[in-house]
Amino acid sequence: MKNLLLFGLMLLLSTSIYAQRNDNAVYLHTWEYTAKNGMQDDFEKAAAKKTTMFNKTPETAISTYRIITGANTGNYVRVQGNQSPADYDVDRSAEGNYWNDNVSKYLAGNGEHVRWQKLNNGSYDPDPENSSPSKYVGRTFFNVKADKVLHFRRAMTRISKVAEKRGWGGRSLYRLVSGGNRNQFVLAIGWDTYKRAERQELETTTEEDYNELFGWGTWDEDWKNFDKTLEYWGEQRDLLQYVPEMSTPMTN
């Protein structure tokens, strides 16, 4: 029995490791930094120079945001998206050494680096050809109970299909793969202005569209199950604002 249990644990572990090395997966890297008191301007200038030197191509591009709500207000979030497993094999030691020598001295601590995997089932992009970053990004972090992940994924996948049907703005769903709780997810929604855009009046409600797509009663069932998926601290939100001076210029 012990041998069977040990074999099962090894199988689960190897499956988890393999999942993090899926050649077709798309990854997002985030780094969160706190500048030393009085050195915010110095940090911004040094990070901007490093970005200009090392992050000039679409493959190495980095976007920088400043957190403007929540406990970490004032921190900076550096984001590098659309990464593949092959990108991890690239030697970027020169870039890292430059950061350590010229930028990190303005920081309080080493920062937090997290890797996320993009979940296509749960994401929706109405304009995939547009690579311009949003001026604002709202993030919702979900801490999901280990035995409730399937219920969470089902609801998030289905609401993204409803978003597409109703013409909502884009949304991206990611799951943490390294740097924290494996059962943490983040939903990112970007926009450029707080002014509410004029929308076509629809004859149906969100709930009606949901039930039409997935079957009568699925709205009530899925979201009742969704409420049970989260840990008691399970949902936190913050708001980011784009800092173009510290980011790679994007062109379509």
C-alpha positions as CSV (number, residue, x, y, z in Angstrom):
1,M,0.0,0.0,0.0
2,K,2.8,2.4,0.9
3,N,4.5,1.7,-2.4
4,L,1.3,2.3,-4.3
5,L,0.8,5.6,-2.4
6,L,4.4,6.7,-3.1
7,F,4.0,5.8,-6.8
8,G,0.8,7.9,-6.9
9,L,2.4,10.9,-5.4
10,M,5.4,10.6,-7.8
11,L,3.0,10.4,-10.7
12,L,1.1,13.5,-9.5
13,L,4.3,15.4,-9.1
14,S,5.7,14.4,-12.5
15,T,2.4,15.4,-14.1
16,S,2.5,18.8,-12.4
17,I,6.0,19.4,-13.5
18,Y,5.2,18.4,-17.1
19,A,2.2,20.7,-17.1
20,Q,4.5,23.6,-16.3
21,R,6.6,22.7,-19.4
22,N,3.8,22.4,-22.0
23,D,5.4,23.5,-25.2
24,N,2.2,25.1,-26.4
25,A,1.6,27.1,-23.2
26,V,1.7,30.9,-23.0
27,Y,3.2,32.4,-19.9
28,L,3.1,35.8,-18.2
29,H,5.8,37.1,-15.9
30,T,5.1,39.7,-13.2
31,W,7.6,41.4,-11.0
32,E,6.4,43.7,-8.2
33,Y,8.8,46.3,-6.8
34,T,8.8,48.8,-3.9
35,A,11.1,51.8,-4.4
36,K,13.0,53.1,-1.4
37,N,11.6,56.2,0.2
38,G,12.6,59.3,-1.8
39,M,14.0,57.2,-4.6
40,Q,10.9,56.7,-6.8
41,D,12.2,59.1,-9.5
42,D,15.6,57.4,-9.5
43,F,14.1,54.0,-9.8
44,E,11.8,55.1,-12.6
45,K,14.7,56.6,-14.6
46,A,17.0,53.6,-14.1
47,A,14.3,51.0,-15.0
48,A,13.4,53.1,-18.1
49,K,17.0,53.0,-19.2
50,K,17.3,49.3,-18.6
51,T,14.1,48.8,-20.6
52,T,15.4,50.8,-23.5
53,M,18.7,48.8,-23.6
54,F,17.3,45.2,-23.1
55,N,13.6,45.1,-24.0
56,K,13.4,46.5,-27.5
57,T,11.7,43.6,-29.3
58,P,8.2,42.1,-29.2
59,E,9.8,38.9,-27.6
60,T,11.5,40.9,-24.8
61,A,9.0,43.7,-24.4
62,I,8.0,44.7,-20.9
63,S,5.1,46.9,-19.7
64,T,5.3,48.7,-16.4
65,Y,2.3,49.7,-14.2
66,R,2.0,51.5,-10.9
67,I,-0.5,50.1,-8.4
68,I,-3.0,52.9,-7.5
69,T,-5.4,51.1,-5.1
70,G,-5.0,48.7,-2.2
71,A,-2.4,47.8,0.4
72,N,0.4,47.9,-2.2
73,T,-0.4,51.4,-3.6
74,G,2.7,53.0,-5.0
75,N,4.4,49.7,-5.9
76,Y,5.5,49.0,-9.5
77,V,4.4,46.0,-11.5
78,R,6.6,45.0,-14.5
79,V,4.9,42.6,-16.9
80,Q,6.3,40.4,-19.7
81,G,3.7,38.4,-21.6
82,N,3.5,35.9,-24.4
83,Q,6.4,33.9,-23.2
84,S,6.9,30.3,-24.3
85,P,8.9,27.5,-22.6
86,A,11.7,28.1,-25.2
87,D,12.1,31.6,-23.9
88,Y,13.4,30.2,-20.6
89,D,16.4,28.8,-22.5
90,V,17.6,32.2,-23.6
91,D,20.6,33.5,-21.7
92,R,19.6,36.8,-20.1
93,S,22.3,37.0,-17.6
94,A,23.6,40.3,-19.0
95,E,20.1,41.8,-18.5
96,G,19.9,40.5,-15.0
97,N,23.4,41.7,-14.1
98,Y,22.6,45.2,-15.4
99,W,19.5,45.3,-13.3
100,N,21.4,44.2,-10.2
101,D,24.2,46.7,-10.7
102,N,22.2,49.8,-11.8
103,V,18.5,49.5,-10.8
104,S,18.1,47.3,-7.7
105,K,20.0,49.8,-5.5
106,Y,16.9,52.0,-5.6
107,L,14.6,49.2,-4.3
108,A,13.4,48.2,-0.9
109,G,14.0,44.4,-1.2
110,N,14.4,42.2,-4.2
111,G,10.8,42.3,-5.4
112,E,8.4,39.5,-6.1
113,H,8.6,37.4,-9.3
114,V,5.7,35.2,-10.3
115,R,5.1,33.1,-13.4
116,W,1.5,32.7,-14.7
117,Q,0.1,30.5,-17.4
118,K,-2.6,32.0,-19.6
119,L,-5.8,30.0,-19.7
120,N,-7.4,30.4,-23.2
121,N,-10.6,28.8,-21.7
122,G,-11.5,31.8,-19.6
123,S,-9.9,34.6,-21.7
124,Y,-11.4,36.6,-24.5
125,D,-9.8,39.2,-26.8
126,P,-12.1,41.1,-29.1
127,D,-9.2,42.7,-31.0
128,P,-6.2,40.3,-31.0
129,E,-4.3,42.4,-33.6
130,N,-4.1,45.3,-31.2
131,S,-1.0,45.1,-29.0
132,S,-1.3,48.5,-27.4
133,P,-1.4,48.2,-23.6
134,S,-4.4,49.5,-21.7
135,K,-4.1,52.6,-19.6
136,Y,-5.7,50.9,-16.7
137,V,-5.8,47.2,-15.7
138,G,-8.1,45.9,-13.0
139,R,-6.8,42.7,-11.4
140,T,-8.9,40.2,-9.4
141,F,-7.0,37.5,-7.5
142,F,-8.9,34.3,-6.7
143,N,-7.6,31.9,-4.1
144,V,-9.4,28.6,-4.9
145,K,-9.9,25.6,-2.8
146,A,-7.9,22.6,-4.1
147,D,-10.9,20.4,-4.6
148,K,-13.0,23.1,-6.2
149,V,-10.8,24.1,-9.1
150,L,-13.0,22.5,-11.8
151,H,-16.1,24.4,-10.6
152,F,-14.1,27.6,-10.7
153,R,-12.7,26.9,-14.2
154,R,-16.1,26.0,-15.5
155,A,-17.7,29.3,-14.4
156,M,-14.8,31.4,-15.6
157,T,-14.7,29.6,-19.0
158,R,-18.4,30.0,-19.5
159,I,-18.6,33.7,-18.5
160,S,-15.9,34.4,-21.1
161,K,-18.1,32.9,-23.8
162,V,-20.9,35.1,-22.6
163,A,-18.6,38.1,-22.7
164,E,-17.8,37.4,-26.3
165,K,-21.5,36.9,-27.2
166,R,-22.5,40.2,-25.5
167,G,-19.5,42.2,-26.9
168,W,-17.8,43.0,-23.6
169,G,-14.3,44.2,-23.3
170,G,-11.4,41.8,-23.3
171,R,-10.4,39.7,-20.3
172,S,-7.4,37.5,-19.6
173,L,-7.4,34.6,-17.0
174,Y,-4.1,33.2,-15.7
175,R,-3.1,30.5,-13.2
176,L,0.0,30.7,-11.1
177,V,2.6,28.1,-12.0
178,S,5.6,29.3,-10.0
179,G,6.1,31.8,-7.1
180,G,3.2,31.2,-4.9
181,N,-0.1,29.2,-4.4
182,R,-0.7,26.9,-7.3
183,N,-4.4,27.4,-6.9
184,Q,-4.3,31.2,-7.3
185,F,-5.8,32.7,-10.4
186,V,-5.9,36.2,-11.6
187,L,-8.4,37.9,-14.0
188,A,-7.1,41.0,-15.7
189,I,-9.4,43.4,-17.5
190,G,-8.0,46.5,-19.2
191,W,-9.6,49.8,-20.3
192,D,-8.4,53.3,-21.4
193,T,-11.1,55.6,-20.1
194,Y,-13.6,55.6,-17.2
195,K,-16.2,57.2,-19.5
196,R,-18.8,54.5,-20.2
197,A,-18.8,53.6,-23.9
198,E,-22.1,53.5,-25.6
199,R,-23.3,50.0,-26.1
200,Q,-25.9,48.4,-28.3
201,E,-29.0,47.7,-26.3
202,L,-29.5,44.0,-26.1
203,E,-32.8,42.2,-25.8
204,T,-31.4,39.6,-23.4
205,T,-29.8,39.7,-20.0
206,T,-26.4,38.1,-19.1
207,E,-28.2,35.4,-17.2
208,E,-30.5,34.6,-20.2
209,D,-27.5,34.4,-22.6
210,Y,-25.6,32.1,-20.2
211,N,-28.6,29.7,-19.9
212,E,-29.0,29.8,-23.7
213,L,-25.4,28.9,-24.3
214,F,-25.0,26.2,-21.6
215,G,-28.5,25.0,-20.7
216,W,-31.4,26.1,-18.6
217,G,-30.6,26.6,-15.0
218,T,-26.8,26.6,-15.5
219,W,-26.4,30.2,-14.4
220,D,-27.8,29.5,-10.9
221,E,-26.0,26.2,-10.6
222,D,-22.6,27.4,-11.8
223,W,-22.4,30.6,-9.7
224,K,-23.7,28.9,-6.6
225,N,-20.9,26.4,-7.0
226,F,-18.5,29.3,-7.8
227,D,-19.2,30.9,-4.4
228,K,-18.1,27.7,-2.7
229,T,-14.8,27.5,-4.6
230,L,-13.0,30.4,-2.9
231,E,-11.1,30.4,0.4
232,Y,-12.5,32.8,3.0
233,W,-9.9,35.4,1.9
234,G,-10.4,34.3,-1.6
235,E,-10.9,37.4,-3.7
236,Q,-8.8,40.5,-3.7
237,R,-8.7,43.4,-6.2
238,D,-6.4,46.2,-7.2
239,L,-6.0,48.7,-10.0
240,L,-2.9,49.4,-12.1
241,Q,-2.1,52.5,-14.2
242,Y,0.3,52.2,-17.2
243,V,3.7,54.0,-17.0
244,P,4.8,54.5,-20.6
245,E,8.2,55.9,-19.8
246,M,9.2,52.6,-18.1
247,S,7.7,50.4,-20.9
248,T,8.6,49.1,-24.3
249,P,6.9,51.2,-27.0
250,M,4.3,49.1,-28.7
251,T,3.2,49.5,-32.3
252,N,0.5,47.6,-34.2
